[in-house]
Amino acid sequence: MTDNPLDRDLEEMIGTPQLADAVKRSLQRLKGGAAGPELAEMARELLSGGTDLRSVARTSAYADPISQGIQQYKRWEADLSPDERQRLMGDAQAAIYGDDEQTTESRTTGL
């Protein structure tokens, strides 16, 4: 367990260290401006310890940019073919959990 409040919150909320690390890497990309200035500010605040995940969830300050990002993602995902979606899922699992085919297969099938 880490002393960093964000790391602790991510591990507690998400459940696996690998997925928590992936979320933290995404926050680093957001901090760099990948999704606009509002979410860059949010990521900077989270990563610096200026706020925590629960506070972000309770505030309306980031609600619009987060909602817009979710809608944009849903539109993008809806345009994917089933094969593209499956490939991306496999790529994401490999990036998060490693290239262990058996582990990836059991996560995909639940076996």
N, C-alpha and C positions, 0 to 999 in steps of 0.2 A: 504494500500500500504506500502511496506517495503522500508527502506533506503538502503538495500543491492542491489547493481547493478545486481548481478546474479539473485536474486529473482525477481526483477523488470523486467528484460529482459525475464525471463522464463514466468512470468505471462502475459506479453505483447505479446510474440510470440505464446504461447500455448493457452491462452484464459481462462483456468480454473485453479483456485488455486490447486485443487486436482491433476490435471495432471502435473502441474508445480512441485508440491511436489514429485510426482512419478519420474519425470526426475531428480530432485535433489538427490533423494535416489539412483538412478542409477549412478549418478556421484560419489556418495560416494563409491559405489561398485567398480567402475572403478578406483577410487583413491587407493583402496586397492589392485589393480593389477589383477582384475578379467579378464581383456582383454589384458593383457600384459603391458610392461613398457612404451611404447609410449603413450597409452591412459591413463595410470595412471598419467603420467606427465601432460597431457592435463587437466585431471580432477582436479589435484592439483592446477594447474594454474587458472582454472575457479573458483574453490571453494575458493581460497585464494584472488581472486580479481586481480591477476597478469595479467589476460587477460579477454576478454569478448567473448560472443558467436559470435558476428559479426566478431571479429578478427580471431577466430578459423575458421570460415567459409571462410574467405578470404585468409588464409595461406595454403600453400601446405605441411607444416610440418607434419600435421596429416592426410593428404588425404589418403595415402596408408593404415595405420592401420584402419581408418574408413571404407574405401572401402572393405578391407578384412573382417572386422566384418560384414558388410552388406551382402557380398556374402556368408559368413558362415551361417548367419541367414537365408538367402533365401534357401540355400540347406537344412537346418534343417527343415524349414517350409514346403518345398515341399514334405518332407517325412511323414508329418502328415496326418492322416486320417481326413475326414470331422468331425467326432465325436470328435477327439482329438483337432482339431482346434477350434471347438465350445466350448468345455470344457475350453480350455486355455483362450479363449476370455472372457468367463464368469468369470473365476478366476481373470483375469487381471482387469476387470471392478469392481469386488467386492473389490479387493485390493486397487484400486484407489478411487472408489466412495462409498464404503461401501456395505453392504449386502442388501440394500433396493431393493427387487425384482422388484417393480414397476418402480423404477428409472432405474435399469439395463435393464429391458424389454423395456422401452421407448427409451433408448439409442440404443439398438440393433435393434429395429424395426423402430425407427424414429417417433413413435407416442407419 
